[in-house]
Amino acid sequence: MIAQTSQVALRYARMALAISFLSPVADRFGLLGRFGDWGNFAAFTAYTAKVNSFMPASAVPFLAWSATAGELVCGFGLLVYALLPARLTAANSLPRILALASSILLLLFATAMTISLGIKKPLDYSVFSASACALLLALYPETPPQPG
């Protein structure tokens, strides 16, 4: 029972993080239509400048594209490993690496938000929580030890 529940929890965490990365990427390329916030990459780049107000303006395009690339890699990777059978993910270290990369990416975002916008914004958007979830996902064993 614990092993099955753990597998469901791991899949749920991977899927939730994956969708949380892929949805904003889709938005910045206008794929969400009227349901999106940015709607285009230029608007996202302006938001990147706001979140990274402590960085030189010349670094903003690089930061915007780097964040997008990181979110795509982590998002698709986590989604693939959320859908694969457990026997294929247990023997592979890539899901843990993707989860750790996700945690670091989210922590960098939360830190930049805190510096530029104050602590309330990353707390309101649960960025620290998502980073912690990704870190737990990286550290949690694929098959938990059995009690007893």
N, C-alpha and C positions, 0 to 999 in steps of 0.2 A: 504494500500500500504506500509506504513512504517513498519507495523508488519510483512508482508511477506518478505520484504527486510531484516529486522532484523533477521528473521529466517534463511534466506539463508546465511547471513553473519556469524551467529553463527555456522552453519553447515560447512561452508567453513573454518572458523578458526579452528574448532575442527579437521576437516579432514586434513588440511595442517599441523597442529602440530603433529597429529597422524602419518602421513606418514614421517614427519621429524624425529620422534623418531624411527619408525620401520625400515626404510631403513638402517640406519647405524648398527642397531642390526643384521639385516639379513646379512649385509656385514661382520660383525665380525665373523659370523659362516659360511662364504663361500657360502651363498645362492645366491649371485648376480653374481657369476662367473666372467667373464672377465669385467663386468661392475662395479665391486667393487674396493675399494681402499685398504682395509686391507686384505681381503680374509681369515683371520683366527684370532683367539682370541689372539694368541701370538703377532701378529703385532699390534693389538689394545692395548694390555697391554703395549707394548713399547711406543705407542703414549700417553697412559695415564701417563706413567712415565715422558714423555717430558712436557705434559701440567701441571702436578703436580710436577714440579722439586723441589719445596720448601718442599715437603713432604718426609719422610723417605722412602727408597726403600721397606722396609717391608710392607708399607701401600698400595703400588701400586696394588697388586692383589685384595685386598679388594675394593679399589676405582673403579677398572675396573669392577668387578662383581656388585658392588652397582650401578654404573651408568647404567649398562646393565639391572639390575632388575628394576630400576626406569624408564628407557625408555620403557621397556616392559609393565609395569603396566600403566604408563601414556598413552603410545601409543595405546594399545588395549582398554583401558577405554575410551579415547577420540574418538576412531574410533566407538566403540559401540554407544556412545551417539550422534555421528554425524549422524548415520544411523537410530536411533530410532525416532518415531514420537514425535513431540514437546509436545503433551499432556502428554507423559510419562516422559519427561525430566524436564518439568516445575515444577512438584511437588517434585522433587528429588534434594537433595543437593550434591550428588556425582559428577555430572559434574563440579560443582564449586570447589569442593575439588580437583578433578583431575587437573583442570586448574591451581589452586593455586600451587599444587605440581609441575606441569610442569614449572610454572614461577620460582619457587625457584630452581629447578634442573638446568634450563637454566641459571639463574643468578649465581649459583655456578660455572658452567662451564665457563661462561664469565669471572668471577672473576679469576679463576685459569688460564685461557688463558692470561688474562691481566698481571697477576703477572709473569708468566713464558715466555710468548712470546711477550708481549707488547700490547698496546691498539689496534693497527691496525688489528691484527688477528681476535679478536671477532667482530670488526666492519665490516671487510671484509666478514665474514661468517654470519653476521646478527644475532648473538646470543643475543645481547641486544634487538634487535627488536622482536625476537621470544619470549623472556621473557616478554616483554611489552605486546605483543599480548595475551599471556597466562594470564597475570594479568588482562587485560581488559575482557577477556573471563570469568574469575572468578568473576568479579565485575558487569558485564553488566546484567541487568535483562532479564530473559527469554522472557518476554513479555513487551516491552517498554511502558511507559506511553503514552496515546493518547494526541495529541495536542488539545488545546482549552479548 
